[in-house]
Amino acid sequence: MSDQLNRLLSIMARLRDPERGCEWDVAQTFATIVPYTIEEAYEVADAIERADMDDLRGELGDLLLQVVFHARMAEEAGHFAFADVARAISDKMEARHPHIFGDEGGQMDGDRWEDIKAAERASTGSESAMDGVANALPALLRAQKLQKRATRDGFDWPDTQGPADKLAEESEELREASPEHKFEEAGDLLFAAVNLVRAHGIAPEDALRAANAKFERRYRAMEELAGGDFAKLDIGAQEALWQQVKRSEV
C-alpha cells in the first residue's frame, strides 16, 4: 500500500514540475482546485448511494488525488506536506477516541464526542459555538450543523411542535412579504424546515436527496407514459399521469 501511495505522490510531484510537468496541473491553485474537490466528494457519495463498489473504488481514488494535489501545492509553498496531513488526522483520531487509544474505558457516546470536538475548537481560539462550521458546506447541511450547535447550548424547542409552528409562521411571512423582503423570508422558511425535519431525528440532506430521486423517478415515468408528448399535455392531464405513477408505486 505504501508503494502505491508513494507512486501517487511522485506522479503529482512530476505533474507539478515547472519544467517537465503538465501545463494545466502547474497552473492550478488551491482556489481553482476546490470545485473539483467538492465534485469528487459528491461523486463518492453517489457511488455509495448506488452501491456500485467498482465505481466507488475509482471515485475514492479521484478524491484521494485531490488531497494529494492540495498537499503538494502546500508543500511547494512551504506550508506543510502530505505526511503532515496524515499525521494531523492520525493525532486527531487518537485524541477523539480516548476509550480506544487512551486510558478511558467504556463506550464513546454523542455527548462525549461533542465535548472533545468543543475542546479542540477552544484550543484553537474558538469563542463561539458557531465557529468551525464551514461556509463552503451545502446550505442545507450547514443549517443543520448550526442548529445542532445551538441545541448543545440549550437553544432549541423541547419537541416537534415548536419547529412545526415556526415553519407555519415563516410560510405565512413569505406569503405576505413585500418583493424586496421575499428573498430573506424564503431563507427563513427553508431554515425552519431544516429545523423541523431535524427535530424528527431525520437528516435533512438525506431526506431531500431521497425526495429528489423520487421526483426524478416519477417524472421520467410520466414522460414514458406520455410517449414523448408530456410537455404538450395540459396541467390536468399531467396531474393525472402523476397520480397514476404514484399509484403504481404502492
CORKA-V602533 format. One record per helix or strand of 2 or more residues. SS is the DSSP state (hx for helix, st for strand). FROM is the first residue (numbers start at 1). TO is the last residue. If there is no record, write none. Layout:
BEGIN
{{SS;FROM;TO} {SS;FROM;TO}}
END
This chain:
BEGIN
{{hx;2;15} {hx;23;27} {hx;30;49} {hx;53;76} {hx;82;96} {hx;98;101} {hx;110;123} {hx;139;152} {hx;160;176} {hx;179;199} {hx;204;225} {hx;230;232} {hx;235;249}}
END
